[in-house]
Amino acid sequence: MPTYPNEAFPAEATTLALNGQTDVATGLPYVARGVNANSQPSYEVQFNRRQERQNGILGALRQGMVVDEGSLNIGVYPIAYTLGATRKSFDGATGVAVADDTTRKVYIDSSNALQVAASYPGGVTSYLPLATIVAASGTLTIQDDRVMTIFTV
């Protein structure tokens, strides 16, 4: 069973010192204390600017993500990836049915086709793992398996 750390939040004084600063690693600004609807630019503008930049950063991480579309259907976001030293891209998918009361593995095979199967193929270099899906009583639980490829050397 994995062990997850219990990360502490920074002290209040440390957090307050971030007022109006920009995080160097991400380029994301912290909205300064006192900013409101009458400020120039307004709180809404400052917050939305930050969200837009944050969404751009997160967009890359959304590639290949399997999501629940409801009614036992899944969708997959488009992804650019490398398989067997070959650059490929998958255009995404929507409305892919998953049978109820099953566990399925979702992956892209060496032909660049989306597969929903009972297990992953044997050769770990012949496919791109995306997710494990458990369908039970009309509800989907999705485990993101893309992390299996993030830390590959």
C-alpha positions as CSV (number, residue, x, y, z in Angstrom):
1,M,0.0,0.0,0.0
2,P,1.4,3.4,-0.9
3,T,2.4,5.9,1.7
4,Y,1.4,9.5,1.1
5,P,3.0,12.4,3.0
6,N,1.0,14.7,5.2
7,E,2.2,18.0,3.7
8,A,2.0,21.0,5.9
9,F,0.7,24.3,4.7
10,P,3.1,27.2,5.0
11,A,2.8,29.5,8.0
12,E,0.3,32.3,7.8
13,A,3.0,35.0,7.7
14,T,4.7,33.2,4.8
15,T,1.5,33.0,2.9
16,L,0.7,36.7,3.5
17,A,4.1,37.6,2.2
18,L,3.1,36.3,-1.2
19,N,0.6,39.2,-1.6
20,G,0.9,40.6,-5.1
21,Q,4.1,38.5,-5.8
22,T,4.6,36.2,-8.8
23,D,5.6,32.6,-8.4
24,V,9.0,32.3,-10.2
25,A,8.6,28.6,-11.2
26,T,5.1,29.0,-12.8
27,G,4.8,32.7,-13.6
28,L,1.5,32.7,-11.8
29,P,0.6,35.9,-9.8
30,Y,-0.8,35.9,-6.3
31,V,-3.7,38.4,-6.2
32,A,-2.8,41.2,-3.7
33,R,-4.8,41.8,-0.5
34,G,-7.4,44.5,-0.9
35,V,-8.1,44.0,-4.6
36,N,-11.8,44.2,-5.3
37,A,-14.4,44.9,-8.0
38,N,-13.4,48.6,-8.0
39,S,-9.7,48.0,-8.4
40,Q,-7.8,48.6,-11.6
41,P,-7.6,46.0,-12.9
42,S,-10.5,44.5,-11.0
43,Y,-10.3,41.3,-8.9
44,E,-12.2,39.5,-11.6
45,V,-9.8,40.5,-14.3
46,Q,-6.8,39.6,-12.1
47,F,-8.2,36.3,-11.1
48,N,-9.3,35.4,-14.7
49,R,-5.8,36.3,-16.0
50,R,-4.3,33.9,-13.4
51,Q,-6.8,31.2,-14.3
52,E,-6.0,31.6,-18.1
53,R,-2.3,31.1,-17.4
54,Q,-2.9,28.2,-15.1
55,N,-5.2,26.5,-17.6
56,G,-2.4,26.8,-20.2
57,I,0.0,25.1,-17.9
58,L,-2.5,22.3,-17.0
59,G,-3.6,21.8,-20.7
60,A,-0.5,19.7,-21.4
61,L,-1.3,17.4,-18.5
62,R,-4.9,16.8,-19.8
63,Q,-3.6,15.0,-22.9
64,G,-4.7,11.4,-23.1
65,M,-6.9,11.8,-20.0
66,V,-9.9,9.4,-19.8
67,V,-13.0,11.0,-18.5
68,D,-16.5,9.9,-17.6
69,E,-19.1,11.2,-20.1
70,G,-22.1,9.7,-18.2
71,S,-24.3,6.8,-19.0
72,L,-21.3,4.3,-18.9
73,N,-19.5,6.2,-21.7
74,I,-16.0,7.5,-21.6
75,G,-14.1,10.1,-23.6
76,V,-10.4,10.5,-24.2
77,Y,-8.6,13.8,-24.7
78,P,-6.2,14.1,-27.8
79,I,-2.5,13.3,-27.1
80,A,0.8,13.6,-28.8
81,Y,3.2,10.8,-27.6
82,T,6.2,8.7,-28.6
83,L,5.9,4.9,-28.9
84,G,8.8,2.8,-30.0
85,A,10.9,5.8,-30.9
86,T,8.0,7.0,-33.3
87,R,6.2,10.3,-32.7
88,K,2.4,9.8,-32.9
89,S,-0.8,11.6,-32.2
90,F,-4.2,10.4,-31.2
91,D,-7.1,12.7,-32.0
92,G,-9.2,11.9,-29.0
93,A,-12.5,10.0,-28.6
94,T,-16.0,10.5,-27.3
95,G,-19.0,8.2,-26.6
96,V,-16.9,5.0,-26.0
97,A,-19.2,2.5,-24.2
98,V,-18.0,0.5,-21.2
99,A,-20.0,-2.5,-20.1
100,D,-21.4,-2.3,-16.6
101,D,-20.0,-4.5,-13.8
102,T,-16.6,-4.9,-15.5
103,T,-13.0,-3.7,-15.0
104,R,-11.3,-2.5,-18.2
105,K,-8.0,-1.1,-19.2
106,V,-7.9,1.8,-21.7
107,Y,-4.9,2.2,-23.9
108,I,-3.7,3.2,-27.4
109,D,-2.1,0.3,-29.2
110,S,0.8,0.3,-31.6
111,S,-1.5,1.0,-34.5
112,N,-2.6,4.2,-32.8
113,A,-6.1,2.8,-32.1
114,L,-8.0,3.2,-28.8
115,Q,-8.5,-0.1,-27.0
116,V,-10.8,-1.0,-24.1
117,A,-9.8,-4.4,-22.9
118,A,-9.8,-6.8,-19.9
119,S,-6.0,-6.3,-19.5
120,Y,-3.1,-4.5,-20.8
121,P,-1.0,-6.2,-23.5
122,G,2.1,-8.1,-22.4
123,G,4.8,-6.0,-23.9
124,V,5.1,-2.7,-22.0
125,T,6.7,-0.9,-25.0
126,S,3.9,-1.8,-27.4
127,Y,1.1,0.4,-26.1
128,L,0.3,3.7,-24.2
129,P,-1.6,3.0,-21.0
130,L,-4.3,5.6,-20.2
131,A,-6.7,4.3,-17.5
132,T,-8.2,1.5,-15.5
133,I,-12.0,1.8,-15.4
134,V,-14.3,0.0,-12.9
135,A,-17.9,0.0,-13.9
136,A,-20.3,-1.0,-11.1
137,S,-24.0,-0.5,-10.8
138,G,-24.0,2.1,-13.6
139,T,-21.2,4.2,-12.1
140,L,-17.7,4.6,-13.5
141,T,-14.5,4.9,-11.4
142,I,-11.5,6.0,-13.4
143,Q,-7.9,5.5,-12.3
144,D,-5.5,7.5,-14.3
145,D,-2.7,5.2,-15.5
146,R,-0.8,7.8,-17.6
147,V,1.6,8.2,-14.7
148,M,3.0,4.8,-15.7
149,T,4.7,6.5,-18.6
150,I,5.7,9.9,-17.1
151,F,8.7,8.6,-15.3
152,T,10.2,6.4,-18.0
153,V,13.8,6.4,-19.0
